[in-house]
Amino acid sequence: MAEKIKFTINGQLRVIEVDPEMMLIDVIRDVLNLTGTKRGCDNATCGTCVVVMNGKAIKSCNTPVKKAENSQIITVEGLAQGMELHPIQKSIAESGAVQCGFCTPGIIMEMYGLLENNPEANEQEISNALNKHLCRCTGYEPIRDGALMAQKLIQDRKTV
């Protein structure tokens, strides 16, 4: 039975009528047509579906949309400011961390959630966050390098 669910996504208030047990990834991709969030394993293992909800990185493939009621959600589409990439997006690209790109949106959102809450995260905390993601192309080193580069850009941006 459909219910009205209200949340803000990428700064835009949305009220949708859906089955409250529908997974958040399905709402994001199929109802809202925001396809930057990727569907991977559908069992919360690979991390391709990560979005940030209320400041925390979550896996949208195992989160019922009813848990998003009155939440603030950010997807990878919500990071750039016009044509200006977010420092995490820019750093991941510049570090060569993008190969096929399928896992990249989830990794970017994981790093966004981490660095927004803990801009001083150490390398171990960054590695722990990245360990939640499967990537078959990069060997993880460029991803870690990109995360560290992003951290420095974010810190520099806050001191300006």
C-alpha positions as CSV (number, residue, x, y, z in Angstrom):
1,M,0.0,0.0,0.0
2,A,1.4,3.3,-1.0
3,E,2.1,6.1,1.5
4,K,3.3,9.7,1.2
5,I,7.0,10.0,2.2
6,K,8.6,13.4,2.6
7,F,12.4,14.1,2.5
8,T,14.9,16.5,1.0
9,I,17.2,15.2,-1.6
10,N,20.1,17.3,-3.0
11,G,18.5,20.4,-1.5
12,Q,15.0,19.8,-3.0
13,L,12.0,18.9,-0.8
14,R,10.2,15.9,-2.3
15,V,6.9,14.3,-1.3
16,I,6.3,11.0,-3.1
17,E,3.7,8.3,-2.8
18,V,5.3,4.9,-2.8
19,D,5.3,1.6,-1.0
20,P,7.2,2.5,2.3
21,E,9.1,-0.9,2.1
22,M,10.5,0.1,-1.3
23,M,14.3,0.3,-1.2
24,L,15.7,3.8,-1.2
25,I,17.9,3.0,-4.3
26,D,14.8,2.2,-6.2
27,V,13.1,5.5,-5.3
28,I,16.3,7.4,-6.1
29,R,16.9,5.7,-9.5
30,D,13.4,4.8,-10.7
31,V,11.1,7.3,-9.1
32,L,13.3,10.4,-9.0
33,N,15.5,9.5,-12.0
34,L,18.7,10.3,-10.2
35,T,20.9,7.6,-11.8
36,G,24.3,8.5,-10.4
37,T,23.7,6.2,-7.5
38,K,24.5,2.7,-8.9
39,R,22.9,-0.7,-8.2
40,G,25.5,-3.4,-7.6
41,C,24.9,-6.4,-5.4
42,D,21.6,-5.6,-3.8
43,N,22.8,-7.0,-0.5
44,A,24.8,-4.2,1.0
45,T,28.2,-5.7,0.2
46,C,29.7,-3.7,-2.7
47,G,29.0,-0.1,-1.7
48,T,28.0,1.2,-5.2
49,C,24.7,2.4,-3.8
50,V,26.0,4.7,-1.0
51,V,24.3,8.0,-0.4
52,V,24.5,10.3,2.6
53,M,21.4,10.5,4.7
54,N,21.4,13.0,7.7
55,G,25.1,13.3,7.4
56,K,25.9,9.6,7.4
57,A,26.9,7.4,4.5
58,I,24.4,4.6,4.1
59,K,23.8,1.8,1.6
60,S,20.5,2.6,-0.2
61,C,20.0,-0.9,-1.5
62,N,19.0,-2.2,2.0
63,T,17.3,1.0,3.4
64,P,13.6,1.1,3.1
65,V,12.4,4.5,1.9
66,K,10.2,4.8,5.0
67,K,13.5,5.3,7.0
68,A,14.1,8.4,4.8
69,E,11.0,10.2,6.1
70,N,11.9,13.8,7.0
71,S,15.6,13.1,6.2
72,Q,18.2,15.1,4.3
73,I,19.7,13.0,1.5
74,I,22.6,13.8,-0.8
75,T,23.5,11.8,-3.8
76,V,26.5,12.2,-6.1
77,E,24.4,14.6,-8.2
78,G,24.1,16.9,-5.3
79,L,27.8,17.5,-4.7
80,A,28.9,19.7,-7.6
81,Q,28.0,23.4,-7.6
82,G,27.0,24.0,-11.1
83,M,30.0,23.1,-13.2
84,E,32.4,23.2,-10.2
85,L,33.1,19.7,-9.0
86,H,33.2,19.0,-5.3
87,P,36.8,18.6,-4.1
88,I,36.2,14.8,-3.6
89,Q,34.9,14.4,-7.2
90,K,37.8,16.5,-8.5
91,S,40.4,14.5,-6.5
92,I,39.1,11.1,-7.4
93,A,39.3,12.1,-11.1
94,E,42.8,13.6,-10.8
95,S,44.3,10.7,-8.9
96,G,43.3,8.2,-11.6
97,A,40.9,6.5,-9.3
98,V,38.3,6.2,-12.0
99,Q,38.6,3.2,-14.3
100,C,35.2,1.8,-15.3
101,G,33.6,4.3,-12.9
102,F,30.8,2.0,-11.7
103,C,31.9,2.0,-8.0
104,T,33.0,5.7,-8.1
105,P,29.7,7.4,-7.0
106,G,29.4,5.2,-3.9
107,I,33.1,5.8,-3.0
108,I,32.7,9.5,-3.5
109,M,29.6,9.6,-1.2
110,E,31.4,7.4,1.4
111,M,34.3,9.9,1.5
112,Y,31.9,12.8,1.6
113,G,30.1,11.4,4.6
114,L,33.4,10.7,6.3
115,L,35.1,14.0,5.6
116,E,32.1,16.1,6.4
117,N,31.9,14.5,9.8
118,N,35.6,14.1,10.4
119,P,37.7,16.4,8.2
120,E,40.8,15.3,10.2
121,A,40.3,11.6,9.5
122,N,43.5,9.7,9.6
123,E,44.7,7.3,6.9
124,Q,43.4,4.3,8.9
125,E,39.9,5.9,9.1
126,I,39.9,6.6,5.4
127,S,41.1,3.0,4.7
128,N,38.3,1.7,6.9
129,A,35.7,3.7,5.1
130,L,37.1,2.5,1.7
131,N,37.1,-1.1,2.9
132,K,33.3,-1.0,2.6
133,H,33.6,-0.8,-1.2
134,L,34.4,-3.3,-3.9
135,C,36.4,-2.1,-6.9
136,R,37.7,-4.4,-9.5
137,C,39.6,-1.9,-11.6
138,T,41.9,0.4,-9.6
139,G,43.7,-1.7,-7.0
140,Y,42.4,0.8,-4.3
141,E,45.7,2.8,-4.1
142,P,44.5,5.6,-6.5
143,I,41.2,5.7,-4.6
144,R,43.1,6.2,-1.3
145,D,45.3,8.8,-2.9
146,G,42.3,10.6,-4.2
147,A,40.6,10.5,-0.8
148,L,43.8,12.0,0.9
149,M,44.0,14.7,-1.9
150,A,40.3,15.5,-1.3
151,Q,40.9,15.8,2.4
152,K,43.7,18.3,1.9
153,L,41.5,20.3,-0.6
154,I,38.6,20.4,1.9
155,Q,40.9,21.5,4.8
156,D,42.5,24.2,2.6
157,R,39.0,25.4,1.5
158,K,37.9,25.7,5.1
159,T,41.0,27.8,6.0
160,V,40.5,30.3,3.2
